[in-house]
Amino acid sequence: MKLPPFAAQNRFYRGNLHGHSTHSDGCLSPQAVVDRYAGLGYDFTCLSDHLWINDAFAARSVYDASSLNSTNFITLPSAELHCFGKRFDQDGLWHIVANGLPVDFACPDDTETAPELIARARAAGAYVSLAHPEWHAMTTDEALLVAAADAVEIYNHSCVLSSARGSGIAIADYLLNEGHKISFTATDDSHFDLPDFAGGWVMVAAPELSQDAILAALKAGHHYASTGVDFTDLSLAGTVLSVGASPVDSIVISGAGHVAVARHDKNMTVAQFDLSQFHSDWFRITMRNAAGQMAWSNPYYKSDLGLA
């Protein structure tokens, strides 16, 4: 049995879900951002410019990049949403990425809460992720407050470069341990004031390159996150999980608490794991190559796979 995102045998599309342009505080124009990502071989990007009431760094409207789309490259209307109430933030602001927003999505005001903002964005059709939890010093109490989001950014390239605080895996695992089903993203958060591009991305398995198809695949968890490693296959035969990959030196299956099992070797392209003795209701897969590049699967649940 093939596991998502390989189950439907769709093509994979590479995209950046978090990036900025001169519409807010980025250094490049929307056209220049699109040209950069298209030139790097991406299939889509997101101009998730800040949507907030502070004109010093944010816009008050979602940028309509539809005129920049082509047959082979699209831009999902997106925004990095803000509202007050974040504890360890110098401005007291939440940072919430919403991909696939309608361009008339109303700018948040100073009364909206983070749960209200997430609910409004999801109701509008967006795929919502919690941006840079480590950089944001997100607490576990705060994570539970915003657990209705679709995903957690487990890698943020700009935060790795600017502050060495680019991980979100601790918050992701906490939510999983608390019983919340979430997916994972790796992003650039590109502003182009640093070499903060082409460092983290998602590979989305979709039937076609369109906004609706990419968003549906993201919401269904038919993607994986990467900084340079690729999954080539995920399949289950009985209780044995087979993981196919571009050459890697480490494949780790992680579950609840500190449950984990690992394989280490030079340039592995396949590894098998018997999950019959893996005592966790869920598991996720992390891979790393010799250069330190990584990939992360979304979480899988034994009950969904007939293993419970």
C-alpha positions in Angstrom: 0.0 0.0 0.0 1.4 3.4 -1.1 1.2 6.1 1.5 0.4 9.8 0.8 1.8 11.7 -0.9 2.6 8.7 -3.2 -0.8 7.0 -3.0 -2.4 8.8 -6.0 0.7 8.7 -8.1 0.4 12.4 -8.9 3.2 14.7 -10.1 5.1 16.6 -7.4 5.3 20.4 -7.5 7.9 22.4 -5.7 6.8 25.6 -3.9 7.6 28.2 -1.3 4.7 28.9 1.0 6.2 31.9 2.9 7.9 34.9 1.2 7.7 38.7 1.0 7.9 41.4 -1.7 7.9 45.2 -1.8 4.2 44.9 -1.2 5.3 44.8 2.5 8.8 44.6 3.7 10.6 42.5 1.1 13.4 43.9 -1.1 12.2 42.7 -4.5 9.1 43.5 -6.5 6.4 40.8 -6.8 7.5 40.3 -10.5 11.2 39.9 -9.4 10.2 37.4 -6.7 8.3 35.3 -9.2 11.1 35.5 -11.7 13.6 34.4 -9.1 11.6 31.3 -8.0 10.6 30.4 -11.5 14.3 30.6 -12.5 15.2 28.3 -9.7 12.9 25.6 -11.1 10.1 26.1 -8.7 6.5 25.5 -9.8 4.8 27.9 -7.5 5.4 30.5 -4.8 3.4 32.6 -2.3 3.7 36.3 -1.8 2.7 36.1 1.9 3.3 39.8 2.6 2.5 41.1 6.0 -1.2 41.9 6.4 -1.6 44.3 9.3 -2.5 47.8 10.4 1.2 49.0 10.8 2.2 50.7 7.6 5.8 50.6 8.6 6.2 47.0 7.5 2.9 45.7 6.5 0.2 46.1 3.8 -3.5 46.3 4.4 -4.5 44.2 1.4 -3.6 40.8 0.0 -1.5 41.2 -3.2 -3.2 39.9 -6.3 -0.5 38.2 -8.3 -2.8 36.5 -10.8 -1.4 38.6 -13.6 2.1 37.0 -12.9 0.9 33.4 -13.4 1.9 31.4 -16.5 1.3 27.9 -17.8 4.2 26.5 -15.8 4.3 28.8 -12.7 1.6 30.1 -10.4 1.5 32.3 -7.3 -1.0 31.5 -4.5 -2.6 34.6 -3.0 -1.3 34.6 0.6 -0.5 36.7 3.6 1.3 36.7 6.9 -1.5 37.6 9.3 -0.9 39.5 12.5 -2.9 40.2 15.6 -2.1 41.2 19.2 -1.7 38.8 22.1 1.7 37.0 21.5 3.7 36.8 24.8 7.3 36.7 23.8 7.3 39.1 20.8 8.7 42.6 21.0 5.6 43.9 19.3 3.2 41.5 20.9 2.2 40.2 17.5 1.2 36.7 16.3 2.6 35.6 12.9 0.3 33.3 11.0 0.8 32.3 7.4 -2.4 31.8 5.3 -2.0 30.4 1.7 -4.9 30.6 -0.7 -6.7 33.6 0.7 -9.2 35.5 -1.4 -7.7 38.9 -2.4 -10.5 40.7 -0.6 -9.7 39.1 2.8 -10.1 41.9 5.3 -7.0 43.2 7.1 -7.0 42.2 10.8 -7.6 44.9 13.4 -6.4 45.4 16.9 -9.4 43.5 18.4 -9.1 40.2 16.6 -7.6 37.3 18.5 -5.3 34.6 17.1 -7.9 31.8 17.3 -10.5 34.1 15.6 -8.0 35.0 12.9 -7.1 31.4 12.2 -10.8 30.5 12.0 -11.6 33.4 9.7 -8.7 32.5 7.3 -9.6 28.8 7.2 -13.3 29.6 6.6 -12.1 31.7 3.7 -10.5 28.6 2.2 -6.8 29.2 3.3 -4.3 26.6 4.4 -3.0 28.1 7.7 0.4 27.5 9.3 2.1 28.6 12.4 5.1 30.6 11.4 8.6 30.2 12.8 7.7 28.9 16.3 11.3 28.8 17.6 12.0 32.4 16.4 8.7 33.4 17.8 9.4 31.8 21.2 6.1 30.1 21.1 5.1 28.6 24.4 3.2 25.3 24.8 0.2 27.2 26.1 0.2 29.4 23.1 0.5 26.3 20.8 -2.7 24.9 22.2 -4.4 28.2 21.7 -3.7 28.1 18.0 -3.9 24.3 17.5 -6.7 24.7 14.9 -4.1 25.7 12.3 -3.4 23.3 9.5 0.3 23.1 9.9 3.5 24.1 11.7 6.5 25.5 10.0 9.2 23.1 11.1 11.9 24.8 9.1 12.2 28.6 8.3 15.3 29.4 6.3 15.4 33.1 7.0 15.2 32.5 10.7 18.0 30.0 10.5 20.2 32.6 8.8 19.2 35.6 10.8 18.9 34.2 14.3 19.7 30.5 14.3 16.1 30.0 15.4 14.5 28.3 12.5 13.0 25.1 13.9 9.4 24.3 14.7 9.7 20.5 15.5 9.4 20.9 19.2 6.1 22.7 18.9 4.9 20.3 16.2 5.7 17.3 18.4 4.0 18.9 21.4 0.8 19.3 19.4 1.0 15.8 18.1 1.5 14.5 21.6 -1.5 16.5 22.7 -3.6 14.7 20.0 -3.8 17.5 17.4 -3.5 16.4 13.8 -1.2 18.8 11.9 1.0 18.8 8.9 4.5 20.2 8.4 6.0 22.8 6.1 9.5 24.0 5.3 9.7 27.6 4.0 12.1 30.4 3.0 10.4 33.4 4.6 12.3 35.2 1.9 12.9 38.9 2.1 16.0 38.9 -0.2 18.0 41.1 2.2 19.8 37.9 3.1 20.4 34.8 0.9 17.2 33.6 2.4 15.7 31.8 -0.7 15.7 28.3 -2.0 16.5 26.9 1.5 13.3 25.3 2.5 10.3 24.2 0.4 7.4 21.8 0.1 6.9 19.1 -2.5 3.2 18.8 -3.2 1.6 15.9 -5.0 -1.3 17.2 -7.0 -3.2 16.3 -10.2 -2.4 19.6 -11.8 -0.6 22.9 -11.2 -3.6 25.1 -10.2 -4.5 27.0 -7.0 -7.3 24.7 -6.2 -5.3 21.5 -6.7 -2.3 22.7 -4.7 -4.5 23.9 -1.8 -6.5 20.7 -1.8 -3.3 18.6 -1.7 -1.8 20.7 1.1 -5.0 20.4 3.2 -5.0 16.7 2.6 -1.4 16.4 3.7 -0.2 15.2 0.3 3.2 16.9 0.6 6.5 16.7 2.3 8.9 19.3 3.6 12.5 19.5 2.4 15.8 21.4 2.5 17.3 19.3 -0.2 16.4 15.6 0.4 13.6 13.9 -1.5 11.3 11.1 -0.6 11.0 8.7 -3.6 8.5 6.2 -2.0 6.5 5.5 1.1 4.7 2.2 1.3 3.4 -0.3 3.8 3.3 -4.1 3.5 1.6 -5.6 6.5 3.4 -3.8 9.4 6.6 -3.1 7.4 7.2 0.5 6.4 9.5 1.0 3.4 11.0 4.4 2.9 12.6 5.4 -0.4 14.8 8.4 -0.7 17.5 10.3 -2.6 20.8 9.2 -1.0 20.8 9.9 2.7 22.9 8.9 5.7 20.1 8.9 8.3 16.4 7.9 8.4 14.5 8.3 11.7 11.0 7.3 12.6 9.7 9.4 15.5 6.6 8.9 17.5 4.9 9.8 20.8 7.1 10.9 23.7 10.7 9.9 22.9 9.7 6.8 20.9 12.0 6.5 17.8 13.9 4.0 15.6 16.7 4.9 13.2 18.8 3.6 10.4 22.2 5.0 9.6 24.5 4.2 6.6 26.2 5.9 3.7 24.0 6.9 0.8 21.0 4.9 1.7 18.1 5.0 -0.9 15.8 2.6 0.9 15.1 1.4 4.5 12.5 -0.8 6.1 11.0 -0.5 9.6 8.7 -3.0 11.3 6.1 -0.9 13.0 4.6 -3.9 15.0 6.7 -3.0 18.0 6.6 0.8 17.5 4.5 1.8 20.5 3.0 5.1 19.3 -0.3 6.0 17.7 1.4 8.2 15.2 4.8 8.4 13.5 6.7 10.9 11.3 9.9 10.4 9.2 13.0 12.6 9.2 15.9 12.1 6.7 19.3 13.7 6.5 22.0 13.5 3.9 25.8 13.8 4.3 25.6 17.6 3.5 23.1 18.1 6.4 20.1 18.6 4.1 16.9 17.2 5.4 13.3 16.1 4.6 10.3 15.5 6.8 7.2 13.6 6.2 3.8 14.6 7.5 2.6 12.5 10.5 0.9 9.2 9.9 -1.7 7.6 12.2 -1.8 3.9 12.8 -5.6 3.9 13.0 -5.7 5.4 9.4 -3.4 2.7 8.1 -5.1 -0.2 9.7 -2.3 -0.8 12.2 -4.1 0.2 15.4 
